[in-house]
Amino acid sequence: MGRFTGLIGVVLILGIAFLLSNNRKAINYRLVAVGLALQLGLAIFILKVPLGQAIFGKLGAGITKLLAFSDKG
């Protein structure tokens, strides 16, 4: 069950947004699907692809170094 917590959260948020919508006919389901697909693609790139891991590892190291300056100042 713990593995699906994020997926349950996304479905719950989308469901609440749908239920609270004033104009459900105006929802562009293709746009929602493309947004979710982009999010899934980025997650796979970051978590599973070595290049993605390297890029975001370097970004994380840079942010850590930037935050270290505030410790000294």
Distance bins in CASP14 RR format, pairs under 12 A and 6 or more apart:
PFRMAT RR
TARGET T0000
AUTHOR 0000-0000-0000
RMODE 2
METHOD distances of the structure
MODEL  1
1 7 0 0 0 0 0 1 0 0 0 0 0
1 8 0 0 0 0 1 0 0 0 0 0 0
2 8 0 0 0 0 1 0 0 0 0 0 0
2 9 0 0 0 0 0 1 0 0 0 0 0
4 10 0 0 0 0 0 1 0 0 0 0 0
4 11 0 0 0 0 1 0 0 0 0 0 0
4 12 0 0 0 0 0 1 0 0 0 0 0
5 11 0 0 0 0 0 1 0 0 0 0 0
5 12 0 0 0 0 0 1 0 0 0 0 0
6 12 0 0 0 0 1 0 0 0 0 0 0
6 13 0 0 0 0 1 0 0 0 0 0 0
6 39 0 0 0 0 0 1 0 0 0 0 0
6 40 0 0 0 0 0 1 0 0 0 0 0
6 43 0 0 0 0 0 1 0 0 0 0 0
7 13 0 0 0 0 0 1 0 0 0 0 0
7 14 0 0 0 0 0 1 0 0 0 0 0
7 36 0 0 0 0 0 1 0 0 0 0 0
7 39 0 0 0 0 0 1 0 0 0 0 0
7 40 0 0 0 0 0 1 0 0 0 0 0
7 43 0 0 0 0 0 1 0 0 0 0 0
8 14 0 0 0 0 0 1 0 0 0 0 0
8 15 0 0 0 0 0 1 0 0 0 0 0
9 15 0 0 0 0 1 0 0 0 0 0 0
9 16 0 0 0 0 1 0 0 0 0 0 0
9 17 0 0 0 0 0 1 0 0 0 0 0
10 16 0 0 0 0 0 1 0 0 0 0 0
10 17 0 0 0 0 0 1 0 0 0 0 0
10 32 0 0 0 0 0 1 0 0 0 0 0
10 35 0 0 0 0 0 1 0 0 0 0 0
10 36 1 0 0 1 0 0 0 0 0 0 0
10 39 0 0 0 0 1 0 0 0 0 0 0
10 40 0 0 0 0 1 0 0 0 0 0 0
10 43 0 0 0 0 0 1 0 0 0 0 0
11 17 0 0 0 0 0 1 0 0 0 0 0
11 18 0 0 0 0 0 1 0 0 0 0 0
11 32 0 0 0 0 0 1 0 0 0 0 0
11 36 0 0 0 0 0 1 0 0 0 0 0
12 18 0 0 0 0 0 1 0 0 0 0 0
12 19 0 0 0 0 0 1 0 0 0 0 0
13 19 0 0 0 0 0 1 0 0 0 0 0
13 20 0 0 0 0 0 1 0 0 0 0 0
13 32 0 0 0 0 0 1 0 0 0 0 0
13 36 0 0 0 0 0 1 0 0 0 0 0
14 20 0 0 0 0 0 1 0 0 0 0 0
14 21 0 0 0 0 0 1 0 0 0 0 0
14 27 0 0 0 0 1 0 0 0 0 0 0
14 29 0 0 0 0 0 1 0 0 0 0 0
14 32 1 0 0 1 0 0 0 0 0 0 0
14 33 0 0 0 0 0 1 0 0 0 0 0
14 35 0 0 0 0 0 1 0 0 0 0 0
14 36 0 0 0 0 1 0 0 0 0 0 0
14 39 0 0 0 0 0 1 0 0 0 0 0
15 21 0 0 0 0 1 0 0 0 0 0 0
15 24 0 0 0 0 0 1 0 0 0 0 0
15 27 0 0 0 0 0 1 0 0 0 0 0
15 32 0 0 0 0 0 1 0 0 0 0 0
17 24 0 0 0 0 0 1 0 0 0 0 0
17 27 0 0 0 0 1 0 0 0 0 0 0
17 32 0 0 0 0 1 0 0 0 0 0 0
18 24 1 0 0 1 0 0 0 0 0 0 0
18 25 0 0 0 0 0 1 0 0 0 0 0
18 26 0 0 0 0 0 1 0 0 0 0 0
18 27 1 0 0 1 0 0 0 0 0 0 0
18 29 0 0 0 0 0 1 0 0 0 0 0
18 32 0 0 0 0 1 0 0 0 0 0 0
19 27 0 0 0 0 0 1 0 0 0 0 0
20 27 0 0 0 0 0 1 0 0 0 0 0
21 27 1 0 0 1 0 0 0 0 0 0 0
21 28 0 0 0 0 0 1 0 0 0 0 0
21 32 0 0 0 0 0 1 0 0 0 0 0
26 32 0 0 0 0 0 1 0 0 0 0 0
27 33 0 0 0 0 0 1 0 0 0 0 0
28 34 0 0 0 0 1 0 0 0 0 0 0
28 35 0 0 0 0 0 1 0 0 0 0 0
29 35 0 0 0 0 0 1 0 0 0 0 0
29 36 0 0 0 0 0 1 0 0 0 0 0
30 36 0 0 0 0 0 1 0 0 0 0 0
30 37 0 0 0 0 0 1 0 0 0 0 0
31 37 0 0 0 0 0 1 0 0 0 0 0
31 38 0 0 0 0 0 1 0 0 0 0 0
32 38 0 0 0 0 0 1 0 0 0 0 0
32 39 0 0 0 0 0 1 0 0 0 0 0
33 39 0 0 0 0 0 1 0 0 0 0 0
33 40 0 0 0 0 0 1 0 0 0 0 0
34 40 0 0 0 0 0 1 0 0 0 0 0
34 41 0 0 0 0 0 1 0 0 0 0 0
35 41 0 0 0 0 1 0 0 0 0 0 0
35 42 0 0 0 0 1 0 0 0 0 0 0
35 43 0 0 0 0 0 1 0 0 0 0 0
36 42 0 0 0 0 0 1 0 0 0 0 0
36 43 0 0 0 0 0 1 0 0 0 0 0
37 43 0 0 0 0 0 1 0 0 0 0 0
37 44 0 0 0 0 0 1 0 0 0 0 0
38 44 0 0 0 0 0 1 0 0 0 0 0
38 45 0 0 0 0 0 1 0 0 0 0 0
39 45 0 0 0 0 0 1 0 0 0 0 0
39 46 0 0 0 0 0 1 0 0 0 0 0
40 46 0 0 0 0 0 1 0 0 0 0 0
40 47 0 0 0 0 0 1 0 0 0 0 0
40 48 0 0 0 0 0 1 0 0 0 0 0
41 47 0 0 0 0 1 0 0 0 0 0 0
41 48 0 0 0 0 1 0 0 0 0 0 0
41 49 0 0 0 0 1 0 0 0 0 0 0
41 52 0 0 0 0 0 1 0 0 0 0 0
42 48 0 0 0 0 0 1 0 0 0 0 0
42 49 0 0 0 0 0 1 0 0 0 0 0
42 52 0 0 0 0 1 0 0 0 0 0 0
42 55 0 0 0 0 0 1 0 0 0 0 0
42 56 0 0 0 0 0 1 0 0 0 0 0
43 49 0 0 0 0 0 1 0 0 0 0 0
43 52 0 0 0 0 0 1 0 0 0 0 0
43 56 0 0 0 0 0 1 0 0 0 0 0
44 51 0 0 0 0 0 1 0 0 0 0 0
44 52 0 0 0 0 1 0 0 0 0 0 0
44 53 0 0 0 0 0 1 0 0 0 0 0
45 51 1 0 0 1 0 0 0 0 0 0 0
45 52 1 0 1 0 0 0 0 0 0 0 0
45 53 0 0 0 0 1 0 0 0 0 0 0
45 54 0 0 0 0 0 1 0 0 0 0 0
45 55 0 0 0 0 1 0 0 0 0 0 0
45 56 0 0 0 0 1 0 0 0 0 0 0
46 52 1 0 1 0 0 0 0 0 0 0 0
46 53 1 0 0 1 0 0 0 0 0 0 0
46 54 0 0 0 0 0 1 0 0 0 0 0
46 55 0 0 0 0 1 0 0 0 0 0 0
46 56 1 0 1 0 0 0 0 0 0 0 0
46 57 0 0 0 0 1 0 0 0 0 0 0
46 59 0 0 0 0 0 1 0 0 0 0 0
46 60 0 0 0 0 0 1 0 0 0 0 0
47 53 1 0 0 1 0 0 0 0 0 0 0
47 56 0 0 0 0 1 0 0 0 0 0 0
47 57 0 0 0 0 0 1 0 0 0 0 0
48 56 0 0 0 0 0 1 0 0 0 0 0
49 55 0 0 0 0 1 0 0 0 0 0 0
49 56 0 0 0 0 0 1 0 0 0 0 0
50 56 0 0 0 0 0 1 0 0 0 0 0
50 57 0 0 0 0 0 1 0 0 0 0 0
51 57 0 0 0 0 0 1 0 0 0 0 0
51 58 0 0 0 0 0 1 0 0 0 0 0
52 58 0 0 0 0 1 0 0 0 0 0 0
52 59 0 0 0 0 1 0 0 0 0 0 0
53 59 0 0 0 0 0 1 0 0 0 0 0
53 60 0 0 0 0 0 1 0 0 0 0 0
54 60 0 0 0 0 0 1 0 0 0 0 0
54 61 0 0 0 0 0 1 0 0 0 0 0
55 61 0 0 0 0 0 1 0 0 0 0 0
55 62 0 0 0 0 0 1 0 0 0 0 0
56 62 0 0 0 0 0 1 0 0 0 0 0
56 63 0 0 0 0 0 1 0 0 0 0 0
57 63 0 0 0 0 1 0 0 0 0 0 0
57 64 0 0 0 0 1 0 0 0 0 0 0
57 65 0 0 0 0 0 1 0 0 0 0 0
58 64 0 0 0 0 0 1 0 0 0 0 0
58 65 0 0 0 0 0 1 0 0 0 0 0
59 65 0 0 0 0 0 1 0 0 0 0 0
59 66 0 0 0 0 0 1 0 0 0 0 0
60 66 0 0 0 0 1 0 0 0 0 0 0
60 67 0 0 0 0 1 0 0 0 0 0 0
60 68 0 0 0 0 0 1 0 0 0 0 0
61 67 0 0 0 0 0 1 0 0 0 0 0
61 68 0 0 0 0 0 1 0 0 0 0 0
62 68 0 0 0 0 1 0 0 0 0 0 0
62 69 0 0 0 0 0 1 0 0 0 0 0
63 69 0 0 0 0 0 1 0 0 0 0 0
63 70 0 0 0 0 0 1 0 0 0 0 0
64 70 0 0 0 0 0 1 0 0 0 0 0
64 71 0 0 0 0 0 1 0 0 0 0 0
65 71 0 0 0 0 0 1 0 0 0 0 0
65 72 0 0 0 0 0 1 0 0 0 0 0
66 72 0 0 0 0 0 1 0 0 0 0 0
67 73 0 0 0 0 0 1 0 0 0 0 0
END
